[in-house]
Amino acid sequence: MRAWTLATALTVILAAPAWAGAPVGGWVFDSSPDFPGFTRLVVAEKAGKVSGTITSTWYGDLPLTDPRVEGDTLIFKLYNGNPRVTMTDIVIAPEGKSVRMTGKVWYQDFAITAHKGSTTELKSLDFPTYPLPDKRVVPQKSLAPVPPMGWSSWNKFATDIDDTTIRQIADALVSSGLRDAGYIYVNIDDGWQGKRDANGVLHPNEHFPDMKALADYVHARGLKLGLYSGPGPKTCAGYEGSYGHVAQDAKTFAEWGVDYLKYDLCSGEAFYNTAETVYANYQEMGEALNATGRDIVYSLCQYGRFDVGAWGRDVGGHLWRTTGDIEDTYAKMSSIGFDKNGVPNHTGPNGWNDPDMLEVGNGGMTHDEYRTHMSLWALLAAPLILGNDVRDMTPETVALLTNREVIAVDQDPLGAQGLPVKKDGAAEIWVKPLSDGKAVGLFNRGETPLTITGTWTELGISGASVRDLWTGAETSAGDGFRYVIPPHGAILVKVK
Ligand code: GLA
């Protein structure tokens, strides 16, 4: 598709007989919604067969999928590379000397017009393409022997972020005890980016006057700074991505003092939508990060596609998302945590399945549900990236997030991912091997209280003592167990 250049298009157009009223030719959009930022449409017809591309600032050139002519309208679909998006009909009809395009891409409806573009005008809208590197294995640095712990701006603040807030968050991580509990990365997610200068150097936007000074501030508090970008022209929130500037951006991030990069596929999905090209674009940033000489944890965010856990380490990655985005609801959290946590044997020191960031403390779940969230993430050896406003936490939230023994389950040096050993209706029992025993989670996924009884030996667990990590209660393993678990609740114990 990308080899289909404007030059070939124009040759075909000039050679092609136009059908009555149909939009053969090159068109320039008069306006467009920011997403997907339509700029140009080129339609050709050869021997009755219509083809063409539509260009957008998010996706570059996309081929018109299944184009067909009906009367004087052209109907097609657009595939933006995202398998979750259902393609719908897009219709182009003549309107005087212009054409009108109506339809929907993903969530965006549009009804916009385009005028016949001059050759110069059409050419000026050429979208640059860049070669991907040959396949290589990127030497992986040992920067995440245990799952990374920290905080990220996204779940609570989305793009409503600025330098002052991030400094206050850094201070609060220290004063609340969260830093000392292990949460050391302060990750600025999407929304910090400004524009590129004439040399292509990316600058932060006006909310972040001096990224280096911010990194210094964070570092001075014994914390590390994380930043966010992606391989496409646009990030998921529509900010500048690293497309065409991968090495340059890695260098900029390193110069600022960045210690962690979340690299989010977003609009890159349209460009890199095969296993090979996705590998190559993550490899490209992995190599660029290594080339800076700075230690930067590399977080791959491509929603678990293309079996990322099988090759995440090979592109230099330290963690990789296993799913789409979490939400602050029990339904979403539990469906990810119980059912979409990645291939267990892909997880281990320096490479972690990432079921997405925590929602604990954001208010959308009950205390029992947040306890389930925390217990599950610990059993999964998931990265523990806080997603709440740590400047303003209830004592219950602090207790959930700073329980040293629960954190130790997550951070166990063995790096094993816990697995379900028993499912029975609403009851699930999960076991995670630890370097000094076993962690066991007993969950009630149902809507009414549930009593779970049994013996440890029938779960394949031998041990003398059982410690409830949330209450601190100690029992003897020989006694077996009987727990009454509230709806959506959890018990987390360690058997030694
Ligand atoms: C995607 C990611 C999220 C977040 C947003 C930012 O949706 O999966 O975690 O980074 O982009 O726009």
Residues whose N, C-alpha, C, O or C-beta is under 5 A from the ligand:
A	BS01	GLA	W154 D189 D190 C236 A237 D325
